[in-house]
Amino acid sequence: MRKLSLLLVLVAQPAFAASGPFFSLRNTDFVVSLAFLTFVGVLFYFKVPTQLGGLLDKRAAGIKSDLDEARSLREEAQSILATYERKSREVQTQADEIVANAKRDAEAAAEQAKKDLEDSIVRRLNAAEEQIGSAEKAAVKEVRDRAAAIAIAAAGDVLAKQMTASEQNARIDASIKEVAQRLH
């Protein structure tokens, strides 16, 4: 009832502005009001406002689902970004560890190489000293051998000049006997 009275008030507004009998087909205000009421009635008969409301509701639901999807996509993108940043930090940490390990390994290798070089130098010096000592001993032995040979030769010459033939034969026989006694 309330809707009907509201509708009549809206329809009656143009009627007050016209002069003459209102309910005449010659009155343009009446014809326009009648066409308007017929148009509104046809709209209500075919339930156009309900269909418009349904279409608007569908559109609102579509917009809401699009917003929800956009929100979920945004959250997914944020989680992917967070994962990427975390992995980036992990990779950076691993890279830093690899660099630090490489530096430590390089320093250890340098220290080992230095120690190996020092050991090699010490071994070579010791070998050189042994060679020098060996050469020195060989030289001393050679000098002694030569000195002994020269002394023997000189003693032989001196003895040969001082001894007679019979003394030489007696000495040779005594030496042979001494050698024979020592060997048996």
C-alpha positions as CSV (number, residue, x, y, z in Angstrom):
1,M,0.0,0.0,0.0
2,R,2.8,2.3,0.9
3,K,4.4,1.6,-2.5
4,L,1.2,2.4,-4.3
5,S,0.7,5.7,-2.5
6,L,4.3,6.7,-3.3
7,L,3.7,5.8,-6.9
8,L,0.6,7.9,-7.0
9,V,2.3,10.8,-5.5
10,L,5.0,10.6,-8.1
11,V,2.6,10.3,-10.9
12,A,0.3,13.0,-9.7
13,Q,3.0,15.6,-9.6
14,P,2.8,16.5,-13.3
15,A,-1.0,16.6,-13.1
16,F,-1.0,19.6,-10.8
17,A,1.0,21.6,-13.3
18,A,-1.5,21.2,-16.1
19,S,-4.6,23.3,-16.6
20,G,-7.9,22.0,-17.6
21,P,-9.4,18.5,-17.0
22,F,-6.6,16.2,-16.1
23,F,-8.2,12.9,-17.2
24,S,-8.4,13.8,-20.9
25,L,-6.4,12.2,-23.7
26,R,-5.8,15.8,-25.0
27,N,-3.9,16.6,-21.8
28,T,-0.3,15.7,-22.5
29,D,0.5,15.5,-18.9
30,F,-2.1,12.8,-18.4
31,V,-0.8,10.8,-21.5
32,V,2.8,11.0,-20.3
33,S,1.7,9.9,-16.8
34,L,-0.3,7.1,-18.2
35,A,2.6,6.0,-20.5
36,F,5.0,6.2,-17.6
37,L,2.7,4.1,-15.3
38,T,2.3,1.5,-18.1
39,F,6.1,1.4,-18.6
40,V,6.7,0.9,-14.9
41,G,4.0,-1.8,-14.8
42,V,5.6,-3.6,-17.8
43,L,8.9,-3.5,-16.0
44,F,7.4,-4.9,-12.8
45,Y,5.4,-7.5,-14.7
46,F,8.5,-8.9,-16.4
47,K,10.4,-8.7,-13.1
48,V,13.1,-6.4,-14.6
49,P,14.1,-4.9,-11.2
50,T,14.6,-8.4,-9.8
51,Q,16.6,-9.4,-12.9
52,L,18.7,-6.2,-12.7
53,G,19.3,-6.9,-9.0
54,G,20.3,-10.5,-9.9
55,L,22.6,-9.3,-12.6
56,L,24.1,-6.7,-10.2
57,D,24.5,-9.4,-7.5
58,K,26.2,-11.7,-10.1
59,R,28.5,-8.9,-11.1
60,A,29.2,-8.1,-7.4
61,A,29.9,-11.8,-6.8
62,G,32.2,-11.8,-9.9
63,I,34.0,-8.8,-8.7
64,K,34.3,-10.2,-5.2
65,S,35.7,-13.5,-6.6
66,D,38.1,-11.5,-8.8
67,L,39.2,-9.5,-5.7
68,D,39.6,-12.8,-3.7
69,E,41.6,-14.3,-6.5
70,A,43.7,-11.2,-6.8
71,R,44.2,-11.2,-3.0
72,S,45.3,-14.9,-3.1
73,L,47.6,-14.2,-6.0
74,R,49.1,-11.3,-4.1
75,E,49.6,-13.5,-1.0
76,E,51.1,-16.3,-3.2
77,A,53.4,-13.7,-4.9
78,Q,54.5,-12.4,-1.5
79,S,55.2,-16.0,-0.3
80,I,57.2,-16.6,-3.5
81,L,59.1,-13.4,-2.9
82,A,59.8,-14.3,0.7
83,T,61.0,-17.8,-0.4
84,Y,63.2,-16.2,-3.1
85,E,64.7,-13.7,-0.6
86,R,65.3,-16.5,1.9
87,K,66.9,-18.7,-0.8
88,S,68.9,-15.7,-1.9
89,R,70.2,-15.1,1.6
90,E,71.0,-18.9,1.9
91,V,72.9,-18.8,-1.4
92,Q,74.8,-15.7,-0.3
93,T,75.7,-17.4,3.0
94,Q,76.8,-20.5,1.2
95,A,78.9,-18.4,-1.2
96,D,80.5,-16.6,1.7
97,E,81.3,-20.0,3.3
98,I,82.7,-21.3,0.1
99,V,84.9,-18.2,-0.3
100,A,86.0,-18.5,3.4
101,N,86.8,-22.2,3.0
102,A,88.7,-21.5,-0.2
103,K,90.8,-18.8,1.5
104,R,91.5,-21.2,4.4
105,D,92.5,-24.0,2.0
106,A,94.7,-21.6,0.0
107,E,96.4,-20.4,3.2
108,A,96.9,-24.0,4.4
109,A,98.2,-25.0,1.0
110,A,100.6,-22.0,1.0
111,E,101.8,-22.9,4.6
112,Q,102.3,-26.6,3.5
113,A,104.2,-25.5,0.4
114,K,106.4,-23.3,2.5
115,K,107.0,-26.1,5.0
116,D,107.7,-28.5,2.2
117,L,110.2,-26.1,0.6
118,E,112.0,-25.6,3.9
119,D,112.2,-29.3,4.4
120,S,113.5,-29.8,0.9
121,I,116.1,-27.1,1.5
122,V,117.2,-28.7,4.7
123,R,117.4,-32.2,3.0
124,R,119.5,-30.7,0.2
125,L,121.8,-28.9,2.6
126,N,122.2,-32.1,4.6
127,A,122.9,-34.1,1.3
128,A,125.4,-31.4,0.2
129,E,127.1,-31.6,3.6
130,E,127.3,-35.4,3.4
131,Q,128.7,-35.2,-0.1
132,I,131.2,-32.6,1.1
133,G,132.1,-34.8,4.1
134,S,132.4,-37.9,1.9
135,A,134.6,-36.0,-0.6
136,E,136.7,-34.7,2.3
137,K,137.1,-38.2,3.7
138,A,137.9,-39.5,0.2
139,A,140.5,-36.8,-0.3
140,V,142.0,-37.4,3.1
141,K,142.2,-41.2,2.4
142,E,143.7,-40.5,-1.0
143,V,146.3,-38.2,0.6
144,R,147.1,-40.8,3.2
145,D,147.3,-43.6,0.7
146,R,149.6,-41.5,-1.5
147,A,151.6,-40.5,1.5
148,A,151.9,-44.1,2.6
149,A,152.8,-45.2,-0.9
150,I,155.4,-42.5,-1.1
151,A,156.7,-43.3,2.4
152,I,156.9,-47.0,1.5
153,A,158.6,-46.2,-1.7
154,A,161.0,-43.9,0.0
155,A,161.6,-46.4,2.8
156,G,162.2,-49.1,0.2
157,D,164.7,-46.9,-1.6
158,V,166.4,-46.0,1.7
159,L,166.5,-49.7,2.8
160,A,167.5,-50.8,-0.6
161,K,170.5,-48.5,-0.6
162,Q,171.5,-49.4,3.0
163,M,171.0,-53.2,2.9
164,T,173.1,-55.8,1.3
165,A,171.7,-58.7,-0.7
166,S,172.1,-61.3,2.1
167,E,170.3,-59.0,4.6
168,Q,167.5,-58.5,2.0
169,N,167.1,-62.3,1.6
170,A,167.0,-62.8,5.4
171,R,164.3,-60.2,5.8
172,I,162.2,-61.7,3.0
173,D,162.4,-65.1,4.6
174,A,161.5,-63.7,8.0
175,S,158.5,-61.9,6.5
176,I,157.3,-65.1,4.8
177,K,157.5,-66.9,8.1
178,E,155.6,-64.2,10.0
179,V,152.9,-64.1,7.4
180,A,152.5,-67.9,7.5
181,Q,152.3,-67.9,11.3
182,R,149.6,-65.2,11.3
183,L,147.5,-66.9,8.6
184,H,147.5,-70.3,10.5
